[in-house]
């Protein structure tokens, strides 16, 4: 098994950061849609809320490391 080069590893981290931010944006958009429908107390909304918290924390850590 060969190890990835530093450039390949950085590209993988950049891809991961992009995926996290895309998922965060989609989660927020879905939450906004549910809230607009008056469904902010549903189980789905609460699950999305938990996912948003997690994604925001991951994003904050990525930003703290310059990614």
PAMARSE-446645 format. One line per 5 residues: number of its first residue (from 1); their letters; for each residue y, z, x of C-alpha. Coordinates in Angstrom, 2 decimals, m for minus. Layout:
// PAMARSE-446645
NUM	a	Y,Z,X | ... $
//
This chain:
// PAMARSE-446645
1	xxxxx	0.00,0.00,0.00 | 3.35,m0.97,1.43 | 6.47,1.10,1.01 | 9.54,m0.44,m0.56 | 12.49,m1.20,1.65 $
6	xxxxx	15.63,0.89,1.25 | 17.33,m2.03,m0.50 | 14.45,m2.41,m2.95 | 14.46,1.31,m3.69 | 18.21,1.30,m4.28 $
11	xxxxx	17.84,m1.70,m6.60 | 15.14,0.18,m8.51 | 17.43,3.20,m8.89 | 20.27,0.94,m10.04 | 17.94,m0.62,m12.62 $
16	xxxxx	16.90,2.85,m13.79 | 20.54,3.91,m14.11 | 21.32,0.80,m16.17 | 18.32,1.43,m18.42 | 19.37,5.06,m19.00 $
21	xxxxx	22.93,4.03,m19.86 | 21.74,1.26,m22.19 | 19.40,3.66,m23.96 | 22.17,6.25,m24.23 | 24.51,3.69,m25.81 $
26	xxxxx	21.82,2.58,m28.27 | 21.04,6.19,m29.18 | 24.70,6.99,m29.82 | 25.06,3.84,m31.94 | 22.02,4.79,m34.00 $
31	xxxxx	23.34,8.32,m34.46 | 26.71,6.94,m35.57 | 24.97,4.73,m38.11 | 22.98,7.62,m39.52 | 26.08,9.82,m39.67 $
36	xxxxx	27.96,7.08,m41.54 | 25.10,7.01,m44.09 | 25.33,10.78,m44.53 | 22.03,11.33,m42.78 | 23.23,13.63,m40.02 $
41	xxxxx	20.83,16.38,m41.08 | 17.65,14.30,m40.97 | 14.79,14.81,m38.55 | 15.49,11.39,m37.02 | 19.10,12.32,m36.31 $
46	xxxxx	18.03,15.58,m34.70 | 15.50,13.78,m32.52 | 18.19,11.33,m31.46 | 20.52,14.24,m30.73 | 17.93,15.75,m28.38 $
51	xxxxx	17.37,12.38,m26.71 | 21.14,11.95,m26.29 | 21.45,15.34,m24.60 | 18.65,14.45,m22.18 | 20.05,10.99,m21.43 $
56	xxxxx	23.54,12.39,m20.85 | 22.11,14.89,m18.35 | 20.21,12.16,m16.51 | 23.35,10.00,m16.47 | 25.42,12.88,m15.11 $
61	xxxxx	22.93,13.44,m12.30 | 22.85,9.74,m11.44 | 26.67,9.67,m11.32 | 26.73,12.79,m9.15 | 24.60,10.87,m6.65 $
66	xx	26.76,7.76,m6.77 | 24.45,5.65,m8.90 $
//
